[in-house]
Amino acid sequence: MSLRLNMKKEPYWIELGYGVAHKVRPLSTAMTGSIRAKADRLSEAMLETDEAERLAGLVDVEGLSEKEVLAGLSEMYMAILLAQAATVEWRGWLDEAGAPVPLSGDAVAAAMRQPFMARLFLAQYMAPYGEVIAEGNGLAPSPNGITAAAPNIAAAAAN
């Protein structure tokens, strides 16, 4: 199996549903690695303050370990930081009066604090890269059926 080195080089639109879309820069290893490290650092710092529970909305949740709270905070920061770094244009975000919200770091952070939108953004933004690996980057998938691509051994068994 081989992979092609023909990933997107220019910003492109991802549709998040609900009339919301972000025009994003292509993803890179350095971008995701740096942002993951910063998200982890911010999460650990936040865990040491009373802000962690408020930010994570965990005030009334019992039985969560420190590790679980840290994972939630890290996911939130990953979505915020990645969306802030990647988004060059957006549409569909409205304020309380129904007017379009201009793109800004604070507005992106507010958008990514909405759990379903953060997950949609991360899934849509990273999907093309996962699909490249899952699909073999241009290799045709096997025909449907678990034995469709397997050799026919029935004739040999009949003899």
C-alpha positions as CSV (number, residue, x, y, z in Angstrom):
1,M,0.0,0.0,0.0
2,S,1.2,3.5,-0.7
3,L,0.1,7.1,0.2
4,R,0.2,10.1,-2.1
5,L,1.7,13.4,-1.0
6,N,-1.1,15.5,-2.5
7,M,-2.9,16.9,0.6
8,K,-4.6,20.3,0.4
9,K,-2.3,23.3,0.2
10,E,-4.8,26.1,0.2
11,P,-7.6,27.1,2.7
12,Y,-10.9,25.3,2.1
13,W,-14.4,25.3,3.6
14,I,-15.7,22.7,6.0
15,E,-19.5,22.6,6.6
16,L,-20.5,22.0,10.2
17,G,-24.2,21.9,9.8
18,Y,-26.8,24.4,11.1
19,G,-25.7,26.9,8.4
20,V,-22.2,27.2,10.0
21,A,-19.0,26.8,8.0
22,H,-15.4,27.6,8.6
23,K,-12.7,28.3,5.9
24,V,-9.6,26.6,7.3
25,R,-5.9,26.3,6.6
26,P,-4.7,22.8,5.8
27,L,-3.7,20.8,8.8
28,S,0.0,20.0,9.5
29,T,1.8,17.8,11.9
30,A,3.6,20.8,13.5
31,M,0.3,22.6,13.9
32,T,-1.5,19.7,15.6
33,G,1.5,18.7,17.8
34,S,2.1,22.3,19.0
35,I,-1.6,22.8,19.7
36,R,-1.9,19.5,21.5
37,A,1.1,20.4,23.7
38,K,-0.4,23.8,24.5
39,A,-3.9,22.4,25.2
40,D,-2.3,19.9,27.6
41,R,-0.3,22.6,29.3
42,L,-3.4,24.9,29.7
43,S,-5.5,22.0,31.0
44,E,-2.9,21.2,33.7
45,A,-2.7,24.8,34.7
46,M,-6.5,25.1,34.8
47,L,-6.8,22.0,36.9
48,E,-4.8,23.7,39.6
49,T,-7.3,26.5,39.9
50,D,-10.9,26.7,40.9
51,E,-11.6,27.7,37.3
52,A,-11.4,24.1,36.1
53,E,-14.7,23.1,37.5
54,R,-16.4,26.2,36.3
55,L,-15.0,26.0,32.8
56,A,-15.7,22.3,32.5
57,G,-19.2,22.7,33.9
58,L,-18.4,20.0,36.5
59,V,-19.6,21.8,39.7
60,D,-22.3,19.2,40.4
61,V,-20.7,16.1,38.9
62,E,-19.3,13.6,41.4
63,G,-17.0,10.7,40.9
64,L,-14.8,12.2,38.1
65,S,-11.1,11.6,38.6
66,E,-8.6,14.4,38.1
67,K,-7.5,12.5,34.9
68,E,-11.0,12.6,33.5
69,V,-11.4,16.3,34.2
70,L,-8.0,16.9,32.6
71,A,-9.1,15.0,29.5
72,G,-12.2,17.1,29.1
73,L,-10.3,20.4,29.6
74,S,-7.7,19.2,27.1
75,E,-10.3,18.4,24.5
76,M,-11.9,21.8,25.0
77,Y,-8.6,23.6,24.6
78,M,-7.6,21.5,21.6
79,A,-10.9,22.5,19.8
80,I,-10.5,26.1,20.7
81,L,-6.8,26.4,19.8
82,L,-7.1,24.4,16.6
83,A,-10.1,26.4,15.4
84,Q,-8.4,29.7,16.2
85,A,-5.2,28.7,14.4
86,A,-7.0,27.2,11.4
87,T,-10.0,29.4,10.7
88,V,-9.4,32.2,8.3
89,E,-13.1,33.0,7.5
90,W,-16.4,31.8,8.8
91,R,-20.1,32.1,8.2
92,G,-23.3,31.2,10.0
93,W,-22.4,32.3,13.6
94,L,-25.0,34.9,14.8
95,D,-25.2,37.0,17.9
96,E,-28.3,37.3,20.2
97,A,-29.8,39.9,17.8
98,G,-29.3,37.6,14.8
99,A,-26.5,39.6,13.3
100,P,-23.4,37.8,11.9
101,V,-20.5,37.5,14.4
102,P,-17.2,38.8,13.0
103,L,-14.4,36.3,13.2
104,S,-12.1,36.8,16.2
105,G,-10.2,34.7,18.6
106,D,-12.8,35.3,21.4
107,A,-15.7,34.5,19.0
108,V,-14.0,31.2,17.9
109,A,-13.4,30.3,21.6
110,A,-17.0,30.9,22.4
111,A,-18.1,28.8,19.4
112,M,-15.8,25.9,20.4
113,R,-17.1,25.9,24.0
114,Q,-20.3,24.5,22.5
115,P,-19.7,20.8,22.8
116,F,-21.5,19.6,19.7
117,M,-19.8,22.3,17.6
118,A,-16.4,21.6,18.9
119,R,-16.8,17.9,18.1
120,L,-18.2,18.6,14.7
121,F,-15.3,21.0,14.0
122,L,-12.6,18.5,15.1
123,A,-14.2,15.7,13.2
124,Q,-14.8,17.6,9.9
125,Y,-11.4,19.3,10.0
126,M,-9.4,16.1,10.7
127,A,-11.6,13.8,8.6
128,P,-9.8,14.2,5.2
129,Y,-6.5,13.2,6.8
130,G,-7.9,10.1,8.5
131,E,-9.7,9.1,5.3
132,V,-6.5,9.2,3.3
133,I,-5.0,6.6,5.6
134,A,-8.2,4.6,6.0
135,E,-8.9,4.4,2.2
136,G,-5.3,3.9,1.2
137,N,-5.0,7.4,-0.4
138,G,-6.4,6.6,-3.8
139,L,-6.4,2.8,-3.7
140,A,-9.8,1.3,-4.6
141,P,-11.6,-0.4,-1.7
142,S,-12.5,-4.0,-1.9
143,P,-15.8,-4.9,-3.4
144,N,-18.7,-5.3,-0.9
145,G,-18.8,-8.6,1.0
146,I,-16.4,-10.2,3.3
147,T,-15.1,-12.7,0.7
148,A,-15.4,-10.5,-2.4
149,A,-11.7,-9.9,-2.6
150,A,-10.6,-13.3,-1.4
151,P,-9.5,-16.0,-3.7
152,N,-12.0,-18.7,-4.6
153,I,-11.0,-21.9,-2.9
154,A,-14.3,-23.7,-3.4
155,A,-13.2,-25.4,-6.7
156,A,-10.1,-26.9,-5.0
157,A,-12.2,-28.1,-2.1
158,A,-14.6,-29.9,-4.4
159,N,-11.8,-32.0,-6.0
